[in-house]
Amino acid sequence: MKYFDGIRMQVVVLLVLEAVALILLLAVGLIDAAVPLIIIFLVNAIFVAWIINSIQNARENEAVNISEILGSEAGGAFSFGKVGIITYNEQFEVLWISNFLMDRGYRSLIGKKVTTFVPEIEELLQGGQDTVVGRKKEFTYEISRKGQEHVLFVRDISKYSDLKETYKKESLVLGLVHMDNYQDMQAFEDETTITNVNLNLRQPIVDWANKHGICIRRLRSDRFFMVLDEEIYEHILGEKFDIINYVRTKAAEIDVNITLSMAFARGSEKLSELDGKVNDLLELAQSRGGDQVASQLNDADVKYYGGKSEAKSTRSRVRVRVMAQAIKEVMQDSEQIFITGHKEMDFDCMGSNLALSRLAQFYKKKTYIVSQSGGIEKHTKEAMVYFGSSLENRHTFITQEEALRLRKKNDLVIVSDYHNPAQSNAQELVEKADRILVIDHHRRGPDFVKKPLIVYLESSASSTCELMTELIAYQPGKVDINDAEASIMYLGIVIDTNHFQMRTGFRTFEACAQLKKWGVDPMQVETLLKEDYTEFEEKINVLKYAKKYNDNILISCVEDSRIMTRSLMSIGADELLAIKNIEAAFVVARINENQVAISARSKGVVNVQVIMEDMKGGGHFTAAAVQREGMTSEALCDELKDAIRNYLNQEDTSYESNLT
């Protein structure tokens, strides 16, 4: 058929040329010469008409009625079931369509590429899928192809698609709204302030819900339960959950520390599942510092929205005392205790491990620190060598393999300074443990250890060493902490606060004062952090590669041939952050032959944790990181720029709240 089309085109071109020549002859008055040409032109015109008619007849002969192929009953069944058929040739041109598609006005498809029906057919032709769904005019079609046959079956699923969309819009969603720090405010503020809060913060939550058609009921003074559907959820998502921004702004105006934590559970028909999930999601949002939304559809990854403010301290001395008692009881009920840290243990991880080891020994338990697997950060390793026998004589350091051989059923495994099993320096031990205690200060992520006995996770704390210093102070007797252990703990606080510049509260300085009593010499231990010339040179390289992403963000993408340590990357990021008017800094570099990493730092305006989580990393509001395998630093840098762009688009607060 393609051959005949070519001939037809050539003849048409010839006919056009003859017509042009005839017009020219008549124009110059050569009528006698034009007569033969007129005769030739008429003959050719008749010939072209015959060619076109022959081609059309050939196509019509190919277009066999479906009833002739399958019988009248099968043809009727296809029409009744709203199923059409398309056949095509080796060039993917439509040869024939069935009556069902003819009746819908698709006759013009014949002779055209089959993908002109719906573009999604391309996926069928490439063999990527057996079935695709596409929309043509007001209809939705499911198109399938069997094997390598040049036949497509087209089924009208418009009603099913519309019902599915309606079902999705009307799917049940359960939500919770929690007013962070409301109960603390009630305990310490006067009646006038409480009245202002209820009028300007609590009542607008109810008004916001009613405006969007959400059924809302108050569970207690600081918490609301919501029932809505998926369509309403999509609408408030499109508005970026503006009630959160509204409450934060109004709270600042009346000088109270109140934000909102929200949770939405979606995608299940079972109310019991949604109820359990929404409570877990709210706990997750609060453990990440509040002022944000945690939402989950079925078992997909949890999505977070908001989180524009750093976590505020909510732990009271009563809570610390209660946690100290609970940890005491679980340690006393254990036969042996294994303490684990994250990979590439830093000062905070090692310091908290040492403190936990001394606490467990205080309760006369055989205690092991799993530190000889997963690696130790350079400066931390140097400090461990510096204090040498002072630590080795008081602690037992082992590998994960040794821990697996030694473990018994009633042993306790402590997860310190992390909560994601994938980050552990003893992942197999953690996954096999029946009894787990988690102590951490990082914002909680979706991947958490399974069924821990106790979780003490305070994202408002500067470090895990700060938490451990407080816990030890509330034990029923004196826990023996020597100067070496106290020094490692002190350095953990120093590093995690960037020398007391970030995430530092009065509890941080109280912890440092306690560590001073235990023998820390700040001037002496600071020498352990001093960099050598090679490190200084590498830090200069970080600064050399730094470029502005926008007015207040710096990105340093170190060339792929250079290998840097994580500690140097974080130091470099801190140096970049010290530049005037810079709110966030990112250092991208290779950390070994197979891995590339990012160290992210912020002054508190930009939430680097959200950016790193978008890239499957994590951390804190002001300090976060991610690492990848099998890619270059340039490729990771490009991905980082996309993540920053997405964050800035999502977190844009320039829009006006429709609540004001």
Rosetta blueprint (number, residue, H / E / L):
1 M L
2 K H
3 Y H
4 F H
5 D H
6 G H
7 I H
8 R H
9 M H
10 Q H
11 V H
12 V H
13 V H
14 L H
15 L H
16 V H
17 L H
18 E H
19 A H
20 V H
21 A H
22 L H
23 I H
24 L H
25 L H
26 L H
27 A H
28 V L
29 G L
30 L L
31 I H
32 D H
33 A H
34 A H
35 V H
36 P H
37 L H
38 I H
39 I H
40 I H
41 F H
42 L H
43 V H
44 N H
45 A H
46 I H
47 F H
48 V H
49 A H
50 W H
51 I H
52 I H
53 N H
54 S H
55 I H
56 Q H
57 N H
58 A H
59 R H
60 E H
61 N H
62 E H
63 A L
64 V L
65 N L
66 I H
67 S H
68 E H
69 I H
70 L H
71 G L
72 S H
73 E H
74 A H
75 G H
76 G H
77 A H
78 F H
79 S H
80 F H
81 G L
82 K L
83 V E
84 G E
85 I E
86 I E
87 T E
88 Y E
89 N L
90 E L
91 Q L
92 F L
93 E E
94 V E
95 L E
96 W E
97 I E
98 S L
99 N H
100 F H
101 L H
102 M H
103 D H
104 R L
105 G L
106 Y L
107 R H
108 S H
109 L H
110 I L
111 G L
112 K L
113 K E
114 V H
115 T H
116 T H
117 F L
118 V L
119 P L
120 E L
121 I H
122 E H
123 E H
124 L H
125 L H
126 Q L
127 G L
128 G L
129 Q L
130 D L
131 T E
132 V E
133 V E
134 G E
135 R E
136 K E
137 K L
138 E L
139 F E
140 T E
141 Y E
142 E E
143 I E
144 S E
145 R E
146 K L
147 G L
148 Q L
149 E L
150 H L
151 V E
152 L E
153 F E
154 V E
155 R E
156 D E
157 I L
158 S H
159 K H
160 Y H
161 S H
162 D H
163 L H
164 K H
165 E H
166 T H
167 Y H
168 K H
169 K H
170 E L
171 S L
172 L E
173 V E
174 L E
175 G E
176 L E
177 V E
178 H E
179 M E
180 D E
181 N L
182 Y H
183 Q H
184 D H
185 M H
186 Q H
187 A H
188 F H
189 E L
190 D L
191 E H
192 T H
193 T H
194 I H
195 T H
196 N H
197 V H
198 N H
199 L H
200 N H
201 L H
202 R H
203 Q H
204 P H
205 I H
206 V H
207 D H
208 W H
209 A H
210 N H
211 K H
212 H L
213 G L
214 I L
215 C E
216 I E
217 R E
218 R E
219 L E
220 R E
221 S L
222 D L
223 R E
224 F E
225 F E
226 M E
227 V E
228 L E
229 D E
230 E H
231 E H
232 I H
233 Y H
234 E H
235 H H
236 I H
237 L H
238 G H
239 E L
240 K L
241 F L
242 D H
243 I H
244 I H
245 N H
246 Y H
247 V H
248 R H
249 T H
250 K H
251 A H
252 A H
253 E H
254 I L
255 D L
256 V L
257 N L
258 I L
259 T E
260 L E
261 S E
262 M E
263 A E
264 F E
265 A E
266 R E
267 G L
268 S L
269 E L
270 K L
271 L H
272 S H
273 E H
274 L H
275 D H
276 G H
277 K H
278 V H
279 N H
280 D H
281 L H
282 L H
283 E H
284 L H
285 A H
286 Q H
287 S H
288 R L
289 G L
290 G L
291 D L
292 Q E
293 V E
294 A E
295 S E
296 Q E
297 L E
298 N L
299 D L
300 A L
301 D L
302 V L
303 K E
304 Y E
305 Y E
306 G E
307 G L
308 K L
309 S L
310 E L
311 A L
312 K L
313 S L
314 T L
315 R L
316 S L
317 R H
318 V H
319 R H
320 V H
321 R H
322 V H
323 M H
324 A H
325 Q H
326 A H
327 I H
328 K H
329 E H
330 V H
331 M H
332 Q H
333 D L
334 S L
335 E L
336 Q E
337 I E
338 F E
339 I E
340 T E
341 G L
342 H E
343 K L
344 E L
345 M E
346 D L
347 F H
348 D H
349 C H
350 M H
351 G H
352 S H
353 N H
354 L H
355 A H
356 L H
357 S H
358 R H
359 L H
360 A H
361 Q H
362 F H
363 Y L
364 K L
365 K L
366 K E
367 T E
368 Y E
369 I E
370 V E
371 S L
372 Q L
373 S L
374 G L
375 G L
376 I E
377 E L
378 K H
379 H H
380 T H
381 K H
382 E H
383 A H
384 M H
385 V H
386 Y H
387 F H
388 G L
389 S H
390 S H
391 L H
392 E H
393 N L
394 R L
395 H L
396 T L
397 F E
398 I E
399 T L
400 Q H
401 E H
402 E H
403 A H
404 L H
405 R H
406 L H
407 R L
408 K L
409 K L
410 N L
411 D L
412 L E
413 V E
414 I E
415 V E
416 S E
417 D L
418 Y L
419 H L
420 N L
421 P H
422 A H
423 Q H
424 S E
425 N L
426 A L
427 Q H
428 E H
429 L H
430 V H
431 E H
432 K H
433 A L
434 D L
435 R L
436 I E
437 L E
438 V E
439 I E
440 D E
441 H L
442 H L
443 R L
444 R L
445 G L
446 P L
447 D L
448 F L
449 V L
450 K L
451 K L
452 P L
453 L L
454 I E
455 V E
456 Y E
457 L E
458 E L
459 S L
460 S L
461 A L
462 S L
463 S L
464 T H
465 C H
466 E H
467 L H
468 M H
469 T H
470 E H
471 L H
472 I H
473 A H
474 Y L
475 Q L
476 P L
477 G L
478 K L
479 V L
480 D L
481 I L
482 N L
483 D H
484 A H
485 E H
486 A H
487 S H
488 I H
489 M H
490 Y H
491 L H
492 G H
493 I H
494 V H
495 I H
496 D H
497 T L
498 N L
499 H L
500 F L
501 Q L
502 M L
503 R L
504 T L
505 G L
506 F H
507 R H
508 T H
509 F H
510 E H
511 A H
512 C H
513 A H
514 Q H
515 L H
516 K H
517 K H
518 W L
519 G L
520 V L
521 D L
522 P H
523 M H
524 Q H
525 V H
526 E H
527 T H
528 L H
529 L H
530 K L
531 E L
532 D L
533 Y H
534 T H
535 E H
536 F H
537 E H
538 E H
539 K H
540 I H
541 N H
542 V H
543 L H
544 K H
545 Y L
546 A E
547 K E
548 K E
549 Y E
550 N E
551 D L
552 N L
553 I E
554 L E
555 I E
556 S E
557 C E
558 V L
559 E L
560 D L
561 S L
562 R L
563 I E
564 M L
565 T L
566 R H
567 S H
568 L H
569 M H
570 S H
571 I H
572 G H
573 A H
574 D H
575 E H
576 L H
577 L H
578 A L
579 I L
580 K L
581 N L
582 I L
583 E L
584 A E
585 A E
586 F E
587 V E
588 V E
589 A E
590 R E
591 I L
592 N L
593 E L
594 N L
595 Q E
596 V E
597 A E
598 I E
599 S E
600 A E
601 R E
602 S E
603 K L
604 G L
605 V L
606 V L
607 N L
608 V H
609 Q H
610 V H
611 I H
612 M H
613 E H
614 D H
615 M L
616 K L
617 G L
618 G E
619 G E
620 H L
621 F L
622 T L
623 A E
624 A E
625 A E
626 V E
627 Q E
628 R E
629 E E
630 G L
631 M L
632 T L
633 S H
634 E H
635 A H
636 L H
637 C H
638 D H
639 E H
640 L H
641 K H
642 D H
643 A H
644 I H
645 R H
646 N H
647 Y H
648 L H
649 N H
650 Q H
651 E L
652 D L
653 T L
654 S L
655 Y L
656 E L
657 S L
658 N L
659 L L
660 T L
